[in-house]
Every structure is written in structure tokens, then in C-alpha cells.
Amino acid sequence: MKARVTVTLKNGVLDPQGKAIEGALKSLGVEGIAGVRQGKVFDIELGTADKAQAEAALKAACEKLLANTVIENYRVEIA
């Protein structure tokens, strides 16, 4: 079973890397960029066929390691 975990900063949390990317895009002549927020994507392969078990394991992984839940949100998608 495969899954994708997406981690993004919560609204209101400053994103200096996103601002740097936004500035770089503008300096490269890319027009129409109003703002950039960066995040992380984890593609994870699981050794279980039980969707509920996989989701529980992934949520635990996010809470313990993959996301800083004070400043980040995460979304789990199981394929």
C-alpha cells in the first residue's frame, strides 16, 4: 500500500523559505505570483493492506516525527 503525507505550515506562521522562492521567481521574470508557501511531501510504502491500520500508523508518524504540529498541518492520502 502506498501513501502520501503532505506537511505545510499553518496559516499565520511566517514562511521565509516561501518568501525567498517568491522573490527568486519574480527575479526570473515569472509573472503573476502572488505568494508562495513551501512544504514537504513524503511518499511512503506500507507493508499492510489494512487501510485503517495504515492511516493510524501514518498519523502516529506525523505526530512523532514528520510534522511539528505546533506550526505545521499534515494531510495523509492513501492510494
mmCIF file of the N, C-alpha and C atoms, coordinates in Angstrom:
data_MODEL
# 
_entry.id   MODEL 
# 
loop_
_atom_site.group_PDB 
_atom_site.id 
_atom_site.type_symbol 
_atom_site.label_atom_id 
_atom_site.label_alt_id 
_atom_site.label_comp_id 
_atom_site.label_asym_id 
_atom_site.label_entity_id 
_atom_site.label_seq_id 
_atom_site.pdbx_PDB_ins_code 
_atom_site.Cartn_x 
_atom_site.Cartn_y 
_atom_site.Cartn_z 
_atom_site.occupancy 
_atom_site.B_iso_or_equiv 
_atom_site.pdbx_formal_charge 
_atom_site.auth_seq_id 
_atom_site.auth_comp_id 
_atom_site.auth_asym_id 
_atom_site.auth_atom_id 
_atom_site.pdbx_PDB_model_num 
ATOM 1   N N  . MET A 1 1  ? 0.853  -1.167 0.000   1.00 0.00 ? 1  MET A N  1 
ATOM 2   C CA . MET A 1 1  ? 0.000  0.000  0.000   1.00 0.00 ? 1  MET A CA 1 
ATOM 3   C C  . MET A 1 1  ? 0.900  1.232  0.000   1.00 0.00 ? 1  MET A C  1 
ATOM 4   N N  . LYS A 1 2  ? 0.511  2.224  -0.780  1.00 0.00 ? 2  LYS A N  1 
ATOM 5   C CA . LYS A 1 2  ? 1.287  3.455  -0.876  1.00 0.00 ? 2  LYS A CA 1 
ATOM 6   C C  . LYS A 1 2  ? 0.486  4.612  -0.305  1.00 0.00 ? 2  LYS A C  1 
ATOM 7   N N  . ALA A 1 3  ? 1.217  5.574  0.247   1.00 0.00 ? 3  ALA A N  1 
ATOM 8   C CA . ALA A 1 3  ? 0.577  6.744  0.837   1.00 0.00 ? 3  ALA A CA 1 
ATOM 9   C C  . ALA A 1 3  ? 1.424  7.975  0.562   1.00 0.00 ? 3  ALA A C  1 
ATOM 10  N N  . ARG A 1 4  ? 0.782  9.106  0.637   1.00 0.00 ? 4  ARG A N  1 
ATOM 11  C CA . ARG A 1 4  ? 1.470  10.390 0.516   1.00 0.00 ? 4  ARG A CA 1 
ATOM 12  C C  . ARG A 1 4  ? 1.071  11.244 1.710   1.00 0.00 ? 4  ARG A C  1 
ATOM 13  N N  . VAL A 1 5  ? 2.089  11.771 2.389   1.00 0.00 ? 5  VAL A N  1 
ATOM 14  C CA . VAL A 1 5  ? 1.867  12.677 3.510   1.00 0.00 ? 5  VAL A CA 1 
ATOM 15  C C  . VAL A 1 5  ? 2.368  14.054 3.073   1.00 0.00 ? 5  VAL A C  1 
ATOM 16  N N  . THR A 1 6  ? 1.506  15.049 3.174   1.00 0.00 ? 6  THR A N  1 
ATOM 17  C CA . THR A 1 6  ? 1.860  16.420 2.825   1.00 0.00 ? 6  THR A CA 1 
ATOM 18  C C  . THR A 1 6  ? 1.856  17.248 4.099   1.00 0.00 ? 6  THR A C  1 
ATOM 19  N N  . VAL A 1 7  ? 2.959  17.932 4.345   1.00 0.00 ? 7  VAL A N  1 
ATOM 20  C CA . VAL A 1 7  ? 3.110  18.759 5.538   1.00 0.00 ? 7  VAL A CA 1 
ATOM 21  C C  . VAL A 1 7  ? 3.270  20.213 5.090   1.00 0.00 ? 7  VAL A C  1 
ATOM 22  N N  . THR A 1 8  ? 2.440  21.094 5.642   1.00 0.00 ? 8  THR A N  1 
ATOM 23  C CA . THR A 1 8  ? 2.509  22.515 5.304   1.00 0.00 ? 8  THR A CA 1 
ATOM 24  C C  . THR A 1 8  ? 2.462  23.348 6.579   1.00 0.00 ? 8  THR A C  1 
ATOM 25  N N  . LEU A 1 9  ? 2.975  24.553 6.479   1.00 0.00 ? 9  LEU A N  1 
ATOM 26  C CA . LEU A 1 9  ? 2.916  25.468 7.613   1.00 0.00 ? 9  LEU A CA 1 
ATOM 27  C C  . LEU A 1 9  ? 1.480  25.920 7.837   1.00 0.00 ? 9  LEU A C  1 
ATOM 28  N N  . LYS A 1 10 ? 1.120  26.107 9.093   1.00 0.00 ? 10 LYS A N  1 
ATOM 29  C CA . LYS A 1 10 ? -0.212 26.613 9.424   1.00 0.00 ? 10 LYS A CA 1 
ATOM 30  C C  . LYS A 1 10 ? -0.322 28.064 8.977   1.00 0.00 ? 10 LYS A C  1 
ATOM 31  N N  . ASN A 1 11 ? -1.557 28.504 8.717   1.00 0.00 ? 11 ASN A N  1 
ATOM 32  C CA . ASN A 1 11 ? -1.785 29.898 8.362   1.00 0.00 ? 11 ASN A CA 1 
ATOM 33  C C  . ASN A 1 11 ? -1.306 30.775 9.509   1.00 0.00 ? 11 ASN A C  1 
ATOM 34  N N  . GLY A 1 12 ? -0.691 31.876 9.166   1.00 0.00 ? 12 GLY A N  1 
ATOM 35  C CA . GLY A 1 12 ? -0.196 32.800 10.180  1.00 0.00 ? 12 GLY A CA 1 
ATOM 36  C C  . GLY A 1 12 ? 1.242  32.552 10.589  1.00 0.00 ? 12 GLY A C  1 
ATOM 37  N N  . VAL A 1 13 ? 1.805  31.396 10.220  1.00 0.00 ? 13 VAL A N  1 
ATOM 38  C CA . VAL A 1 13 ? 3.206  31.105 10.530  1.00 0.00 ? 13 VAL A CA 1 
ATOM 39  C C  . VAL A 1 13 ? 4.056  31.673 9.396   1.00 0.00 ? 13 VAL A C  1 
ATOM 40  N N  . LEU A 1 14 ? 5.062  32.453 9.750   1.00 0.00 ? 14 LEU A N  1 
ATOM 41  C CA . LEU A 1 14 ? 5.941  33.035 8.737   1.00 0.00 ? 14 LEU A CA 1 
ATOM 42  C C  . LEU A 1 14 ? 6.667  31.939 7.967   1.00 0.00 ? 14 LEU A C  1 
ATOM 43  N N  . ASP A 1 15 ? 6.846  32.163 6.670   1.00 0.00 ? 15 ASP A N  1 
ATOM 44  C CA . ASP A 1 15 ? 7.482  31.183 5.794   1.00 0.00 ? 15 ASP A CA 1 
ATOM 45  C C  . ASP A 1 15 ? 8.623  31.864 5.031   1.00 0.00 ? 15 ASP A C  1 
ATOM 46  N N  . PRO A 1 16 ? 9.796  32.028 5.662   1.00 0.00 ? 16 PRO A N  1 
ATOM 47  C CA . PRO A 1 16 ? 10.900 32.718 4.985   1.00 0.00 ? 16 PRO A CA 1 
ATOM 48  C C  . PRO A 1 16 ? 11.373 31.999 3.723   1.00 0.00 ? 16 PRO A C  1 
ATOM 49  N N  . GLN A 1 17 ? 11.317 30.675 3.707   1.00 0.00 ? 17 GLN A N  1 
ATOM 50  C CA . GLN A 1 17 ? 11.736 29.948 2.504   1.00 0.00 ? 17 GLN A CA 1 
ATOM 51  C C  . GLN A 1 17 ? 10.748 30.209 1.366   1.00 0.00 ? 17 GLN A C  1 
ATOM 52  N N  . GLY A 1 18 ? 9.466  30.248 1.678   1.00 0.00 ? 18 GLY A N  1 
ATOM 53  C CA . GLY A 1 18 ? 8.467  30.575 0.668   1.00 0.00 ? 18 GLY A CA 1 
ATOM 54  C C  . GLY A 1 18 ? 8.670  31.969 0.110   1.00 0.00 ? 18 GLY A C  1 
ATOM 55  N N  . LYS A 1 19 ? 8.995  32.929 0.986   1.00 0.00 ? 19 LYS A N  1 
ATOM 56  C CA . LYS A 1 19 ? 9.256  34.302 0.542   1.00 0.00 ? 19 LYS A CA 1 
ATOM 57  C C  . LYS A 1 19 ? 10.487 34.358 -0.362  1.00 0.00 ? 19 LYS A C  1 
ATOM 58  N N  . ALA A 1 20 ? 11.526 33.583 -0.023  1.00 0.00 ? 20 ALA A N  1 
ATOM 59  C CA . ALA A 1 20 ? 12.729 33.544 -0.855  1.00 0.00 ? 20 ALA A CA 1 
ATOM 60  C C  . ALA A 1 20 ? 12.423 32.967 -2.232  1.00 0.00 ? 20 ALA A C  1 
ATOM 61  N N  . ILE A 1 21 ? 11.613 31.913 -2.260  1.00 0.00 ? 21 ILE A N  1 
ATOM 62  C CA . ILE A 1 21 ? 11.217 31.313 -3.545  1.00 0.00 ? 21 ILE A CA 1 
ATOM 63  C C  . ILE A 1 21 ? 10.395 32.303 -4.356  1.00 0.00 ? 21 ILE A C  1 
ATOM 64  N N  . GLU A 1 22 ? 9.481  32.993 -3.700  1.00 0.00 ? 22 GLU A N  1 
ATOM 65  C CA . GLU A 1 22 ? 8.666  34.008 -4.377  1.00 0.00 ? 22 GLU A CA 1 
ATOM 66  C C  . GLU A 1 22 ? 9.551  35.085 -4.994  1.00 0.00 ? 22 GLU A C  1 
ATOM 67  N N  . GLY A 1 23 ? 10.531 35.589 -4.227  1.00 0.00 ? 23 GLY A N  1 
ATOM 68  C CA . GLY A 1 23 ? 11.447 36.598 -4.751  1.00 0.00 ? 23 GLY A CA 1 
ATOM 69  C C  . GLY A 1 23 ? 12.261 36.085 -5.917  1.00 0.00 ? 23 GLY A C  1 
ATOM 70  N N  . ALA A 1 24 ? 12.719 34.834 -5.834  1.00 0.00 ? 24 ALA A N  1 
ATOM 71  C CA . ALA A 1 24 ? 13.514 34.248 -6.915  1.00 0.00 ? 24 ALA A CA 1 
ATOM 72  C C  . ALA A 1 24 ? 12.689 34.100 -8.183  1.00 0.00 ? 24 ALA A C  1 
ATOM 73  N N  . LEU A 1 25 ? 11.444 33.670 -8.036  1.00 0.00 ? 25 LEU A N  1 
ATOM 74  C CA . LEU A 1 25 ? 10.576 33.531 -9.213  1.00 0.00 ? 25 LEU A CA 1 
ATOM 75  C C  . LEU A 1 25 ? 10.360 34.881 -9.892  1.00 0.00 ? 25 LEU A C  1 
ATOM 76  N N  . LYS A 1 26 ? 10.118 35.897 -9.073  1.00 0.00 ? 26 LYS A N  1 
ATOM 77  C CA . LYS A 1 26 ? 9.919  37.237 -9.637  1.00 0.00 ? 26 LYS A CA 1 
ATOM 78  C C  . LYS A 1 26 ? 11.174 37.739 -10.325 1.00 0.00 ? 26 LYS A C  1 
ATOM 79  N N  . SER A 1 27 ? 12.353 37.480 -9.739  1.00 0.00 ? 27 SER A N  1 
ATOM 80  C CA . SER A 1 27 ? 13.602 37.930 -10.363 1.00 0.00 ? 27 SER A CA 1 
ATOM 81  C C  . SER A 1 27 ? 13.904 37.168 -11.649 1.00 0.00 ? 27 SER A C  1 
ATOM 82  N N  . LEU A 1 28 ? 13.329 35.979 -11.790 1.00 0.00 ? 28 LEU A N  1 
ATOM 83  C CA . LEU A 1 28 ? 13.490 35.205 -13.021 1.00 0.00 ? 28 LEU A CA 1 
ATOM 84  C C  . LEU A 1 28 ? 12.476 35.598 -14.091 1.00 0.00 ? 28 LEU A C  1 
ATOM 85  N N  . GLY A 1 29 ? 11.621 36.544 -13.749 1.00 0.00 ? 29 GLY A N  1 
ATOM 86  C CA . GLY A 1 29 ? 10.645 37.030 -14.724 1.00 0.00 ? 29 GLY A CA 1 
ATOM 87  C C  . GLY A 1 29 ? 9.336  36.276 -14.742 1.00 0.00 ? 29 GLY A C  1 
ATOM 88  N N  . VAL A 1 30 ? 9.113  35.404 -13.777 1.00 0.00 ? 30 VAL A N  1 
ATOM 89  C CA . VAL A 1 30 ? 7.845  34.685 -13.701 1.00 0.00 ? 30 VAL A CA 1 
ATOM 90  C C  . VAL A 1 30 ? 6.801  35.658 -13.168 1.00 0.00 ? 30 VAL A C  1 
ATOM 91  N N  . GLU A 1 31 ? 5.768  35.893 -13.962 1.00 0.00 ? 31 GLU A N  1 
ATOM 92  C CA . GLU A 1 31 ? 4.762  36.882 -13.590 1.00 0.00 ? 31 GLU A CA 1 
ATOM 93  C C  . GLU A 1 31 ? 3.524  36.231 -13.004 1.00 0.00 ? 31 GLU A C  1 
ATOM 94  N N  . GLY A 1 32 ? 2.777  37.014 -12.245 1.00 0.00 ? 32 GLY A N  1 
ATOM 95  C CA . GLY A 1 32 ? 1.510  36.555 -11.707 1.00 0.00 ? 32 GLY A CA 1 
ATOM 96  C C  . GLY A 1 32 ? 1.620  35.802 -10.381 1.00 0.00 ? 32 GLY A C  1 
ATOM 97  N N  . ILE A 1 33 ? 2.806  35.787 -9.783  1.00 0.00 ? 33 ILE A N  1 
ATOM 98  C CA . ILE A 1 33 ? 2.979  35.102 -8.494  1.00 0.00 ? 33 ILE A CA 1 
ATOM 99  C C  . ILE A 1 33 ? 2.537  36.054 -7.383  1.00 0.00 ? 33 ILE A C  1 
ATOM 100 N N  . ALA A 1 34 ? 1.519  35.656 -6.641  1.00 0.00 ? 34 ALA A N  1 
ATOM 101 C CA . ALA A 1 34 ? 1.004  36.494 -5.556  1.00 0.00 ? 34 ALA A CA 1 
ATOM 102 C C  . ALA A 1 34 ? 1.579  36.075 -4.208  1.00 0.00 ? 34 ALA A C  1 
ATOM 103 N N  . GLY A 1 35 ? 2.028  34.839 -4.087  1.00 0.00 ? 35 GLY A N  1 
ATOM 104 C CA . GLY A 1 35 ? 2.602  34.361 -2.839  1.00 0.00 ? 35 GLY A CA 1 
ATOM 105 C C  . GLY A 1 35 ? 3.004  32.907 -2.971  1.00 0.00 ? 35 GLY A C  1 
ATOM 106 N N  . VAL A 1 36 ? 3.981  32.501 -2.167  1.00 0.00 ? 36 VAL A N  1 
ATOM 107 C CA . VAL A 1 36 ? 4.455  31.114 -2.184  1.00 0.00 ? 36 VAL A CA 1 
ATOM 108 C C  . VAL A 1 36 ? 4.551  30.629 -0.743  1.00 0.00 ? 36 VAL A C  1 
ATOM 109 N N  . ARG A 1 37 ? 4.029  29.448 -0.493  1.00 0.00 ? 37 ARG A N  1 
ATOM 110 C CA . ARG A 1 37 ? 4.189  28.754 0.788   1.00 0.00 ? 37 ARG A CA 1 
ATOM 111 C C  . ARG A 1 37 ? 4.818  27.413 0.452   1.00 0.00 ? 37 ARG A C  1 
ATOM 112 N N  . GLN A 1 38 ? 5.885  27.055 1.114   1.00 0.00 ? 38 GLN A N  1 
ATOM 113 C CA . GLN A 1 38 ? 6.552  25.787 0.823   1.00 0.00 ? 38 GLN A CA 1 
ATOM 114 C C  . GLN A 1 38 ? 6.182  24.758 1.873   1.00 0.00 ? 38 GLN A C  1 
ATOM 115 N N  . GLY A 1 39 ? 6.359  23.500 1.510   1.00 0.00 ? 39 GLY A N  1 
ATOM 116 C CA . GLY A 1 39 ? 6.041  22.412 2.424   1.00 0.00 ? 39 GLY A CA 1 
ATOM 117 C C  . GLY A 1 39 ? 6.881  21.193 2.109   1.00 0.00 ? 39 GLY A C  1 
ATOM 118 N N  . LYS A 1 40 ? 6.461  20.064 2.657   1.00 0.00 ? 40 LYS A N  1 
ATOM 119 C CA . LYS A 1 40 ? 7.187  18.812 2.459   1.00 0.00 ? 40 LYS A CA 1 
ATOM 120 C C  . LYS A 1 40 ? 6.196  17.747 2.000   1.00 0.00 ? 40 LYS A C  1 
ATOM 121 N N  . VAL A 1 41 ? 6.681  16.848 1.146   1.00 0.00 ? 41 VAL A N  1 
ATOM 122 C CA . VAL A 1 41 ? 5.873  15.707 0.697   1.00 0.00 ? 41 VAL A CA 1 
ATOM 123 C C  . VAL A 1 41 ? 6.663  14.439 0.952   1.00 0.00 ? 41 VAL A C  1 
ATOM 124 N N  . PHE A 1 42 ? 6.013  13.456 1.588   1.00 0.00 ? 42 PHE A N  1 
ATOM 125 C CA . PHE A 1 42 ? 6.621  12.159 1.851   1.00 0.00 ? 42 PHE A CA 1 
ATOM 126 C C  . PHE A 1 42 ? 5.802  11.100 1.127   1.00 0.00 ? 42 PHE A C  1 
ATOM 127 N N  . ASP A 1 43 ? 6.436  10.345 0.236   1.00 0.00 ? 43 ASP A N  1 
ATOM 128 C CA . ASP A 1 43 ? 5.804  9.192  -0.394  1.00 0.00 ? 43 ASP A CA 1 
ATOM 129 C C  . ASP A 1 43 ? 6.261  7.969  0.390   1.00 0.00 ? 43 ASP A C  1 
ATOM 130 N N  . ILE A 1 44 ? 5.302  7.264  0.975   1.00 0.00 ? 44 ILE A N  1 
ATOM 131 C CA . ILE A 1 44 ? 5.614  6.179  1.897   1.00 0.00 ? 44 ILE A CA 1 
ATOM 132 C C  . ILE A 1 44 ? 4.964  4.884  1.419   1.00 0.00 ? 44 ILE A C  1 
ATOM 133 N N  . GLU A 1 45 ? 5.730  3.816  1.438   1.00 0.00 ? 45 GLU A N  1 
ATOM 134 C CA . GLU A 1 45 ? 5.194  2.499  1.103   1.00 0.00 ? 45 GLU A CA 1 
ATOM 135 C C  . GLU A 1 45 ? 4.994  1.731  2.403   1.00 0.00 ? 45 GLU A C  1 
ATOM 136 N N  . LEU A 1 46 ? 3.811  1.185  2.582   1.00 0.00 ? 46 LEU A N  1 
ATOM 137 C CA . LEU A 1 46 ? 3.455  0.485  3.816   1.00 0.00 ? 46 LEU A CA 1 
ATOM 138 C C  . LEU A 1 46 ? 3.360  -1.012 3.572   1.00 0.00 ? 46 LEU A C  1 
ATOM 139 N N  . GLY A 1 47 ? 3.678  -1.776 4.601   1.00 0.00 ? 47 GLY A N  1 
ATOM 140 C CA . GLY A 1 47 ? 3.644  -3.225 4.491   1.00 0.00 ? 47 GLY A CA 1 
ATOM 141 C C  . GLY A 1 47 ? 2.357  -3.828 5.022   1.00 0.00 ? 47 GLY A C  1 
ATOM 142 N N  . THR A 1 48 ? 1.250  -3.099 4.881   1.00 0.00 ? 48 THR A N  1 
ATOM 143 C CA . THR A 1 48 ? -0.036 -3.615 5.340   1.00 0.00 ? 48 THR A CA 1 
ATOM 144 C C  . THR A 1 48 ? -1.095 -3.343 4.275   1.00 0.00 ? 48 THR A C  1 
ATOM 145 N N  . ALA A 1 49 ? -2.113 -4.170 4.246   1.00 0.00 ? 49 ALA A N  1 
ATOM 146 C CA . ALA A 1 49 ? -3.227 -3.963 3.320   1.00 0.00 ? 49 ALA A CA 1 
ATOM 147 C C  . ALA A 1 49 ? -4.433 -3.378 4.044   1.00 0.00 ? 49 ALA A C  1 
ATOM 148 N N  . ASP A 1 50 ? -4.329 -3.225 5.356   1.00 0.00 ? 50 ASP A N  1 
ATOM 149 C CA . ASP A 1 50 ? -5.411 -2.692 6.182   1.00 0.00 ? 50 ASP A CA 1 
ATOM 150 C C  . ASP A 1 50 ? -5.342 -1.160 6.179   1.00 0.00 ? 50 ASP A C  1 
ATOM 151 N N  . LYS A 1 51 ? -6.315 -0.539 5.524   1.00 0.00 ? 51 LYS A N  1 
ATOM 152 C CA . LYS A 1 51 ? -6.298 0.918  5.363   1.00 0.00 ? 51 LYS A CA 1 
ATOM 153 C C  . LYS A 1 51 ? -6.366 1.646  6.706   1.00 0.00 ? 51 LYS A C  1 
ATOM 154 N N  . ALA A 1 52 ? -7.189 1.165  7.624   1.00 0.00 ? 52 ALA A N  1 
ATOM 155 C CA . ALA A 1 52 ? -7.319 1.817  8.929   1.00 0.00 ? 52 ALA A CA 1 
ATOM 156 C C  . ALA A 1 52 ? -6.011 1.724  9.710   1.00 0.00 ? 52 ALA A C  1 
ATOM 157 N N  . GLN A 1 53 ? -5.366 0.577  9.652   1.00 0.00 ? 53 GLN A N  1 
ATOM 158 C CA . GLN A 1 53 ? -4.087 0.392  10.343  1.00 0.00 ? 53 GLN A CA 1 
ATOM 159 C C  . GLN A 1 53 ? -3.017 1.298  9.727   1.00 0.00 ? 53 GLN A C  1 
ATOM 160 N N  . ALA A 1 54 ? -3.011 1.379  8.403   1.00 0.00 ? 54 ALA A N  1 
ATOM 161 C CA . ALA A 1 54 ? -2.042 2.231  7.715   1.00 0.00 ? 54 ALA A CA 1 
ATOM 162 C C  . ALA A 1 54 ? -2.250 3.694  8.089   1.00 0.00 ? 54 ALA A C  1 
ATOM 163 N N  . GLU A 1 55 ? -3.493 4.133  8.089   1.00 0.00 ? 55 GLU A N  1 
ATOM 164 C CA . GLU A 1 55 ? -3.782 5.523  8.434   1.00 0.00 ? 55 GLU A CA 1 
ATOM 165 C C  . GLU A 1 55 ? -3.363 5.838  9.872   1.00 0.00 ? 55 GLU A C  1 
ATOM 166 N N  . ALA A 1 56 ? -3.616 4.928  10.781  1.00 0.00 ? 56 ALA A N  1 
ATOM 167 C CA . ALA A 1 56 ? -3.218 5.125  12.178  1.00 0.00 ? 56 ALA A CA 1 
ATOM 168 C C  . ALA A 1 56 ? -1.697 5.211  12.311  1.00 0.00 ? 56 ALA A C  1 
ATOM 169 N N  . ALA A 1 57 ? -0.987 4.343  11.594  1.00 0.00 ? 57 ALA A N  1 
ATOM 170 C CA . ALA A 1 57 ? 0.475  4.350  11.646  1.00 0.00 ? 57 ALA A CA 1 
ATOM 171 C C  . ALA A 1 57 ? 1.036  5.645  11.077  1.00 0.00 ? 57 ALA A C  1 
ATOM 172 N N  . LEU A 1 58 ? 0.450  6.123  9.981   1.00 0.00 ? 58 LEU A N  1 
ATOM 173 C CA . LEU A 1 58 ? 0.919  7.357  9.365   1.00 0.00 ? 58 LEU A CA 1 
ATOM 174 C C  . LEU A 1 58 ? 0.633  8.578  10.240  1.00 0.00 ? 58 LEU A C  1 
ATOM 175 N N  . LYS A 1 59 ? -0.535 8.608  10.864  1.00 0.00 ? 59 LYS A N  1 
ATOM 176 C CA . LYS A 1 59 ? -0.843 9.713  11.770  1.00 0.00 ? 59 LYS A CA 1 
ATOM 177 C C  . LYS A 1 59 ? 0.131  9.725  12.944  1.00 0.00 ? 59 LYS A C  1 
ATOM 178 N N  . ALA A 1 60 ? 0.464  8.553  13.467  1.00 0.00 ? 60 ALA A N  1 
ATOM 179 C CA . ALA A 1 60 ? 1.435  8.468  14.556  1.00 0.00 ? 60 ALA A CA 1 
ATOM 180 C C  . ALA A 1 60 ? 2.808  8.966  14.093  1.00 0.00 ? 60 ALA A C  1 
ATOM 181 N N  . ALA A 1 61 ? 3.203  8.589  12.870  1.00 0.00 ? 61 ALA A N  1 
ATOM 182 C CA . ALA A 1 61 ? 4.483  9.038  12.322  1.00 0.00 ? 61 ALA A CA 1 
ATOM 183 C C  . ALA A 1 61 ? 4.514  10.559 12.175  1.00 0.00 ? 61 ALA A C  1 
ATOM 184 N N  . CYS A 1 62 ? 3.403  11.132 11.749  1.00 0.00 ? 62 CYS A N  1 
ATOM 185 C CA . CYS A 1 62 ? 3.326  12.589 11.606  1.00 0.00 ? 62 CYS A CA 1 
ATOM 186 C C  . CYS A 1 62 ? 3.426  13.272 12.960  1.00 0.00 ? 62 CYS A C  1 
ATOM 187 N N  . GLU A 1 63 ? 2.700  12.766 13.926  1.00 0.00 ? 63 GLU A N  1 
ATOM 188 C CA . GLU A 1 63 ? 2.685  13.371 15.262  1.00 0.00 ? 63 GLU A CA 1 
ATOM 189 C C  . GLU A 1 63 ? 4.061  13.262 15.935  1.00 0.00 ? 63 GLU A C  1 
ATOM 190 N N  . LYS A 1 64 ? 4.781  12.180 15.675  1.00 0.00 ? 64 LYS A N  1 
ATOM 191 C CA . LYS A 1 64 ? 6.057  11.941 16.350  1.00 0.00 ? 64 LYS A CA 1 
ATOM 192 C C  . LYS A 1 64 ? 7.262  12.506 15.620  1.00 0.00 ? 64 LYS A C  1 
ATOM 193 N N  . LEU A 1 65 ? 7.222  12.559 14.273  1.00 0.00 ? 65 LEU A N  1 
ATOM 194 C CA . LEU A 1 65 ? 8.431  12.895 13.529  1.00 0.00 ? 65 LEU A CA 1 
ATOM 195 C C  . LEU A 1 65 ? 8.223  13.788 12.309  1.00 0.00 ? 65 LEU A C  1 
ATOM 196 N N  . LEU A 1 66 ? 7.286  13.445 11.461  1.00 0.00 ? 66 LEU A N  1 
ATOM 197 C CA . LEU A 1 66 ? 7.209  14.098 10.155  1.00 0.00 ? 66 LEU A CA 1 
ATOM 198 C C  . LEU A 1 66 ? 6.735  15.539 10.201  1.00 0.00 ? 66 LEU A C  1 
ATOM 199 N N  . ALA A 1 67 ? 5.923  15.886 11.187  1.00 0.00 ? 67 ALA A N  1 
ATOM 200 C CA . ALA A 1 67 ? 5.384  17.245 11.268  1.00 0.00 ? 67 ALA A CA 1 
ATOM 201 C C  . ALA A 1 67 ? 5.585  17.807 12.672  1.00 0.00 ? 67 ALA A C  1 
ATOM 202 N N  . ASN A 1 68 ? 5.893  19.090 12.725  1.00 0.00 ? 68 ASN A N  1 
ATOM 203 C CA . ASN A 1 68 ? 5.904  19.808 14.004  1.00 0.00 ? 68 ASN A CA 1 
ATOM 204 C C  . ASN A 1 68 ? 4.498  20.371 14.152  1.00 0.00 ? 68 ASN A C  1 
ATOM 205 N N  . THR A 1 69 ? 3.660  19.681 14.885  1.00 0.00 ? 69 THR A N  1 
ATOM 206 C CA . THR A 1 69 ? 2.231  20.018 14.920  1.00 0.00 ? 69 THR A CA 1 
ATOM 207 C C  . THR A 1 69 ? 1.933  21.352 15.600  1.00 0.00 ? 69 THR A C  1 
ATOM 208 N N  . VAL A 1 70 ? 2.916  21.971 16.208  1.00 0.00 ? 70 VAL A N  1 
ATOM 209 C CA . VAL A 1 70 ? 2.717  23.308 16.771  1.00 0.00 ? 70 VAL A CA 1 
ATOM 210 C C  . VAL A 1 70 ? 2.581  24.326 15.636  1.00 0.00 ? 70 VAL A C  1 
ATOM 211 N N  . ILE A 1 71 ? 3.385  24.152 14.578  1.00 0.00 ? 71 ILE A N  1 
ATOM 212 C CA . ILE A 1 71 ? 3.387  25.136 13.488  1.00 0.00 ? 71 ILE A CA 1 
ATOM 213 C C  . ILE A 1 71 ? 3.007  24.548 12.131  1.00 0.00 ? 71 ILE A C  1 
ATOM 214 N N  . GLU A 1 72 ? 2.815  23.228 12.052  1.00 0.00 ? 72 GLU A N  1 
ATOM 215 C CA . GLU A 1 72 ? 2.527  22.596 10.758  1.00 0.00 ? 72 GLU A CA 1 
ATOM 216 C C  . GLU A 1 72 ? 1.254  21.766 10.802  1.00 0.00 ? 72 GLU A C  1 
ATOM 217 N N  . ASN A 1 73 ? 0.583  21.719 9.663   1.00 0.00 ? 73 ASN A N  1 
ATOM 218 C CA . ASN A 1 73 ? -0.541 20.816 9.428   1.00 0.00 ? 73 ASN A CA 1 
ATOM 219 C C  . ASN A 1 73 ? -0.042 19.667 8.562   1.00 0.00 ? 73 ASN A C  1 
ATOM 220 N N  . TYR A 1 74 ? -0.733 18.551 8.617   1.00 0.00 ? 74 TYR A N  1 
ATOM 221 C CA . TYR A 1 74 ? -0.394 17.448 7.724   1.00 0.00 ? 74 TYR A CA 1 
ATOM 222 C C  . TYR A 1 74 ? -1.664 16.822 7.167   1.00 0.00 ? 74 TYR A C  1 
ATOM 223 N N  . ARG A 1 75 ? -1.492 16.213 5.981   1.00 0.00 ? 75 ARG A N  1 
ATOM 224 C CA . ARG A 1 75 ? -2.607 15.528 5.319   1.00 0.00 ? 75 ARG A CA 1 
ATOM 225 C C  . ARG A 1 75 ? -2.092 14.170 4.854   1.00 0.00 ? 75 ARG A C  1 
ATOM 226 N N  . VAL A 1 76 ? -2.856 13.122 5.148   1.00 0.00 ? 76 VAL A N  1 
ATOM 227 C CA . VAL A 1 76 ? -2.494 11.760 4.781   1.00 0.00 ? 76 VAL A CA 1 
ATOM 228 C C  . VAL A 1 76 ? -3.424 11.297 3.671   1.00 0.00 ? 76 VAL A C  1 
ATOM 229 N N  . GLU A 1 77 ? -2.841 10.829 2.571   1.00 0.00 ? 77 GLU A N  1 
ATOM 230 C CA . GLU A 1 77 ? -3.619 10.284 1.443   1.00 0.00 ? 77 GLU A CA 1 
ATOM 231 C C  . GLU A 1 77 ? -3.122 8.862  1.194   1.00 0.00 ? 77 GLU A C  1 
ATOM 232 N N  . ILE A 1 78 ? -4.031 7.914  1.235   1.00 0.00 ? 78 ILE A N  1 
ATOM 233 C CA . ILE A 1 78 ? -3.664 6.518  0.979   1.00 0.00 ? 78 ILE A CA 1 
ATOM 234 C C  . ILE A 1 78 ? -4.194 6.115  -0.388  1.00 0.00 ? 78 ILE A C  1 
ATOM 235 N N  . ALA A 1 79 ? -3.288 5.576  -1.200  1.00 0.00 ? 79 ALA A N  1 
ATOM 236 C CA . ALA A 1 79 ? -3.648 5.205  -2.581  1.00 0.00 ? 79 ALA A CA 1 
ATOM 237 C C  . ALA A 1 79 ? -4.339 3.861  -2.608  1.00 0.00 ? 79 ALA A C  1 
# 
